[in-house]
Amino acid sequence: MVREGEPLAVGLARVGALVRRAPVTCSPDATVREAAGLMTEERVSAPLVPTAQGVGILTDRDFRSRVLAAGAAAEALAGRS
């Protein structure tokens, strides 16, 4: 058990002890613009994206490589970019 204010040995901590809030999720039907707005508003760099195949993660790197560098439109679907 990790108590607030105590040093944290990350390698030995349970994930629940490290998480400070509920995960941020983004709909797979959200546009790239909507996903980027959510990430900015919630101050996260990788929201979870629930899909029929499981849960994905949309990262800042995805935006750079799959959206910006690829020239995708801001209205493209984030869960499919």
Residue frames relative to the residue before (quaternion, step in Angstrom):
aa qw qx qy qz dx dy dz
M 1.0000 0.0000 0.0000 0.0000 0.00 0.00 0.00
V 0.2147 -0.7651 0.5966 0.1117 3.57 -0.91 0.95
R 0.2151 -0.7815 0.5751 0.1103 3.55 -0.78 1.02
E 0.5922 -0.5850 0.4203 0.3610 3.54 -1.08 0.76
G 0.7816 0.3092 -0.2502 0.4806 3.53 -0.97 0.92
E 0.6152 0.5270 -0.3531 0.4681 3.60 1.24 -0.28
P 0.5613 -0.5746 0.4534 0.3862 3.60 -1.13 0.54
L 0.3005 -0.7761 0.5374 0.1364 3.55 -1.06 0.77
A 0.2209 -0.7354 0.6282 0.1253 3.57 -0.82 1.03
V 0.2964 -0.8178 0.4637 0.1687 3.57 0.12 1.33
G 0.6556 0.5372 -0.3221 0.4218 3.59 0.89 -0.81
L 0.7446 0.3803 -0.2069 0.5081 3.58 1.18 -0.49
A 0.5622 0.6324 -0.3750 0.3786 3.60 1.26 -0.19
R 0.4605 -0.6245 0.5494 0.3101 3.53 -1.21 0.55
V 0.6292 -0.5606 0.3792 0.3822 3.58 -1.08 0.71
G 0.6407 0.5544 -0.3219 0.4227 3.58 0.93 -0.86
A 0.6399 0.5225 -0.3258 0.4598 3.57 1.13 -0.56
L 0.6820 0.4865 -0.2783 0.4697 3.58 1.19 -0.50
V 0.6469 0.5371 -0.3120 0.4424 3.57 1.14 -0.62
R 0.2221 -0.8108 0.5349 0.0847 3.54 -0.78 1.08
R 0.7993 0.0866 -0.0429 0.5931 3.60 1.23 -0.32
A 0.6714 -0.4782 0.3702 0.4284 3.53 -1.31 0.18
P 0.5525 -0.6117 0.4337 0.3639 3.61 -1.06 0.61
V 0.3959 -0.6819 0.5623 0.2491 3.54 -1.20 0.61
T 0.0958 -0.8022 0.5884 0.0346 3.57 -0.83 0.99
C 0.1945 -0.7518 0.6240 0.0875 3.50 -1.27 0.63
S 0.4708 -0.6741 0.4899 0.2897 3.58 -0.87 0.91
P 0.4932 -0.6477 0.4791 0.3283 3.63 -0.99 0.70
D 0.6521 0.5027 -0.3095 0.4756 3.58 1.26 -0.31
A 0.4623 0.6631 -0.4588 0.3688 3.62 1.27 0.05
T 0.4643 -0.6502 0.5134 0.3132 3.55 -1.13 0.61
V 0.6730 -0.4664 0.3772 0.4327 3.54 -1.30 0.27
R 0.6417 0.5276 -0.3176 0.4572 3.59 0.96 -0.85
E 0.6674 0.4935 -0.2982 0.4712 3.60 0.93 -0.90
A 0.6491 0.5128 -0.3181 0.4632 3.59 0.96 -0.84
A 0.6534 0.5031 -0.3122 0.4717 3.59 0.94 -0.86
G 0.6390 0.5221 -0.3195 0.4658 3.59 1.02 -0.77
L 0.6385 0.5203 -0.3144 0.4720 3.57 1.01 -0.84
M 0.6579 0.5157 -0.3071 0.4549 3.57 0.91 -0.93
T 0.6588 0.4961 -0.3000 0.4794 3.57 1.01 -0.81
E 0.6732 0.5131 -0.2894 0.4469 3.57 0.86 -1.00
E 0.7546 0.3829 -0.1925 0.4969 3.57 0.92 -0.96
R 0.3462 -0.7727 0.4636 0.2612 3.58 1.34 -0.12
V 0.4745 0.6207 -0.4719 0.4086 3.55 0.86 1.10
S 0.3406 -0.7490 0.5310 0.2026 3.56 -1.17 0.51
A 0.8027 0.1571 -0.0855 0.5690 3.58 1.25 -0.07
P 0.0689 -0.8084 0.5838 0.0296 3.62 0.08 1.22
L 0.4889 -0.6285 0.5158 0.3160 3.55 -1.26 0.46
V 0.1584 -0.7751 0.6071 0.0741 3.57 -1.10 0.77
P 0.2101 -0.7931 0.5579 0.1246 3.61 -0.27 1.22
T 0.0047 -0.7904 0.6117 -0.0312 3.58 -0.91 0.97
A 0.6848 -0.4615 0.3551 0.4382 3.56 -1.29 0.07
Q 0.6899 0.4751 -0.2731 0.4730 3.60 1.16 -0.56
G 0.7305 -0.3157 0.2322 0.5592 3.61 1.25 -0.22
V 0.6046 -0.5357 0.4263 0.4071 3.56 -1.16 -0.58
G 0.1695 -0.7798 0.5977 0.0768 3.54 -0.86 1.03
I 0.3112 -0.7109 0.5929 0.2152 3.53 -1.35 0.09
L 0.2039 -0.7615 0.6071 0.1002 3.56 -0.84 1.03
T 0.0970 -0.8466 0.5232 0.0086 3.58 -0.39 1.21
D 0.6605 -0.4606 0.4016 0.4362 3.54 -1.33 0.18
R 0.6278 0.5411 -0.3360 0.4474 3.58 1.01 -0.76
D 0.5970 0.5559 -0.3585 0.4539 3.60 1.05 -0.72
F 0.6491 0.5162 -0.3186 0.4589 3.57 0.96 -0.85
R 0.6738 0.4945 -0.3060 0.4559 3.59 0.90 -0.87
S 0.7932 0.3652 -0.1827 0.4517 3.57 0.69 -1.07
R 0.7761 0.3613 -0.1914 0.4802 3.60 0.92 -0.82
V 0.7357 0.3684 -0.2260 0.5214 3.58 1.18 -0.39
L 0.7718 0.3685 -0.2142 0.4718 3.59 0.38 -1.20
A 0.7229 0.4377 -0.2571 0.4688 3.59 0.69 -1.06
A 0.6952 0.4616 -0.2678 0.4815 3.58 1.11 -0.65
G 0.4413 -0.7220 0.4367 0.3052 3.59 1.27 -0.17
A 0.2908 0.7692 -0.5199 0.2315 3.60 1.13 0.57
A 0.5278 -0.6377 0.4703 0.3058 3.55 -1.17 0.65
A 0.5895 -0.5878 0.4310 0.3480 3.55 -1.17 0.64
E 0.6900 0.4627 -0.2777 0.4824 3.58 1.18 -0.45
A 0.3973 0.6897 -0.4966 0.3462 3.61 1.26 0.24
L 0.5284 -0.6322 0.4564 0.3358 3.58 -1.13 0.55
A 0.4758 -0.7084 0.4523 0.2592 3.57 -0.75 1.08
G 0.6836 0.5007 -0.2870 0.4469 3.59 0.99 -0.78
R 0.7495 0.3514 -0.2008 0.5239 3.57 1.24 -0.16
S 0.4880 0.6802 -0.4222 0.3476 3.60 1.24 0.12
